Amino acid sequence: MTERERIAITVNGTEHEVDVEPRRTLVDVLRHDFGYTGTHVGCEQGVCGACTVLLDGEPVRSCLVFGVQAGGADVRTVEGLGDQEHLSPLQEIFSSAHALQCGFCTPGFLMLVTAFLRDHPSPSDAEIREAVASNLCRCTGYQNILRAVRQAADGAAVSDGPAAGDVS
Amino acid sequence: MTLRVEDARLLSGRGHFVDDVDLPGQLWARVVRSQMAHAIVREVDTTDATAAAGVRAVLTASDLPDLVLPVRTRVIQESLEAFQQAPLARDRVRYVGEPVAVVVADDPYAAEDAAELVGVHYDELEPVLDAREASSLDGPALFPGRGNIAAELEMGYGDVDEAFARATHVTRAELSVGRHSGVPMETRGLVAAWTDGRLEVWGTTKVPHFNRRVLADLLDLPVERIRLHATDAGGGFGVRGEFYPEDYLIPYLATMTRHPVKWIEDRSEHLVATNHSRHQAHLIEAAFDREFGLLALVDELWHDNGAYIRTHGVIVPDLTLSMLPGPYRVPAYRGTAHVVLTNRTPCGTYRGPGRYEGTFVRERLLDIAATELGVDPVELRRRNLLTPGELPLHRGLSAIGTEMTIDAGDVPGLLDRTMAEAGFDAWRAEAEDLRSGGRPVGVGAAVFMEKSGLGPHEHGGVDLLPSGAIRVTAGSTSLGQGVETVLATIAAERLGVLPQDVTVVLGDTDLVPDGVGSWASRSTVVAGSAVAAAAERVATLAREAAADALEVDPADLRMSGEGFGAAGYPQRRISFGELASHASEGIGARETFEVDRMTYPYGIHLAQVEVDPDSGGVRVLRYFIGYEVGRAILRDLVEGQLVGGAAQGIAGALLEEFRFDEGGQPLATTMADYLMPTAAEVPSIGVLISEDWPADSNPLGVRGAGEGGATGCGAAIAAAVDDAIERPGWVRSLPVSLEHVRTEA
């Protein structure tokens, strides 16, 4: 397995190129070849979702995608949401709702929820629970993650248009 | 502003976990593990692996000195050395997953390929899998000549025989708890490097100073030539950061190869290699008088510790016995534990060790007794719970080597408040209604006592920096529980600043002089008290320095925001930064908080569940926890601990179990087999945080909150399942078995 293939992947708007073995997973390429260590590996079995990134806009388990399959694709990782000084609204809500403890699963949840709220701007509580059930968290018991997604959805719905009575 | 000081880095992908550490010239290790539960190792053939592309070294036991991994928590005098694990198996393997060889290669893929080329030739032996059978001397033995019993523990007080002789009723039950573990989202991992005559290690977060002493001892290096670096940890729960075989192997390989060596456990390894826990069988008896008063408790337990004694020694069965009487008035008690070795993964602690198991057993016994006595289970508890006037109570038992004194509290009061706050009577009425309509819904309650704040000491330091920032150091470690925020808050409150202005440095053995670490719900209690004392000292020193600088009386200074101002003179101000810059030796203080006893939080768990008669599945409809924490530093974080703990406890009652086949092969080696709960299984959990009984063991008055979310789950869920299927006392083992529920419902 030593033949390598050159691939180009755009990560958070920056194009990267690397020679990889065909068996090298996308998450290893992102973490160890490109240095996007915000994406985490929890199981390498596609169960836990800690490695969730957006591949051409869709959430995928990057441990189950080979780097070569992502050649030419546009990947978005947690580093693309907001940095420490400028957290995105979703990241802010995760903090204020205490939706993270150890933070290991959090990047995966943030990417999952980013795609979910884009596709379901006014989700029901049941839809939120179903989406959040895609990934595993061992610290929070999920309660505050569900609350954060609810708040993010409600906030996003308000910010989509002027609130009633808002004349500015 | 973020809620916790940890949050911004973790939310933005800028955390610093061990797999984020990549060093120039780094090699990767892969451990070759036993595929047999019990076998003689005839030969380990490393020829092909050594010759494989990219391989730098392959090690077996014969390449290593003869040594065993240590016991960290010693609670008995007897040596356990004969049962402690060697870093690589020598002659005999005793569980599937036991390290047999280790391969080092240029990259992790090459290391994994080469590991498959290591040929291990075994003579298979009959596995030992039943702890109660294995405790007899007949049959196969893991340690020939030593049998399968690592230790026998016995403790108690009062005249048990006399109590049973005069009892009007005796209840007996055989009960068991399955094998669970913490299963943090981040697997274990280590990076070790030999740099300029020093060994540096990343990835040991939990008890770094202990692990450094062990490494120094095993590698024959002075401690000052070893530095353990802090890394973020993706969950601890008792299992992460203990000294495992790899904690010796990876540093050893770094010193041997003179290259940085990295090892990241994969999930399948984790599920067989990292400590398991729980797994006890109990035979418990209670004696009652005519008024339903408990006269005595007797418990005999078989603790399946797996193949070896690891760092936790026999602390789990010890804690099971010492905490078994819990919050009850128990005039006489005798507890016996057989610590049995079997051909399974070795065991250690997991959130609420011994209390999850003991609470299940004791509360089940009370439920069964209530049925036999014809009394309401909650009423039976009320009659036997310790009342505020009976405390402090010297229990006459020792827990983790400390004399057990239940300091203060009102358990019956918390029971009443919790039931009222949850609306438990309405839950019960609703369940009865639903049952009469054909839906098997039931409710259950459990009462328990926890322990926290173990000493013997912890260090805390506070320094004013020239920038005006404040730096806190402490011997605790950050495992995701929010201890950085807690310590920052404690310091900030005493210096009139915001927690965000405080930098917290933990877990680095060069930057923190000593530490006992983060376990046993101790960090807020013990490290928090040390940091509070240091911050108070710094506030005094800074006030004196400011008084000198401003030429005013210290008492006339007001501390605010970033420094001091003289009352009535708005222009006479000096900031913390200026004070730190002007003081020739800086302004700082280091304090040690010492304590020789634990504090005892207590709580109530309430559950309402529905059984699906077709599938046998149990769905938790409602859940509520009442918990006395003495004082909460940050209520949101206490609630987060309780809810997160409950998710683990509920899963242990209904879903999670490490099962093995009759040959000792593990059946849960992926996350698809070990059933961790998702958001679909964890119910909404209500919490009542009580701050009515501050602990007198520490100046903050806090009782640890890390474990009580899990402790009562097995007991409360079991009672609710019984109620749903209208078979009081039916659940006798955890996790509640689906096929059994189906038959009964």
Interface residues (C-beta under 8 A of the other chain):
Chain A: M1 T2 E21 R23 R24 R31 H32 Y36 T37 G38 T39 H40 V41 G42 C43 E44 Q45 V47 C48 A50 T77 V78 E79 L81 G82 D83 Q84 E85 L87 Q91 E92 F94 S95 S96 H98 L100 Q101 C102 G103 F104 C105 T106 P107 L110 R129 E130 V132 A133 S134 N135 L136 C137 R138 C139 T140 G141 Y142 Q143 N144 I145 L146
Chain B: T2 L3 R4 E6 D7 A8 R9 L10 L11 S12 G13 R14 G15 F17 D19 D20 D22 A53 Y109 D113 G182 V183 P184 M185 E186 T187 D232 A233 G234 G235 G236 F237 I264 D266 R267 S268 L479 G480 Q481 G482 D636 L637 E639 G640 V643 G644 G645 A646 A647 Q648 T670 M671 A672 M676 T678 A679 A680 V682 S684 I685 G709
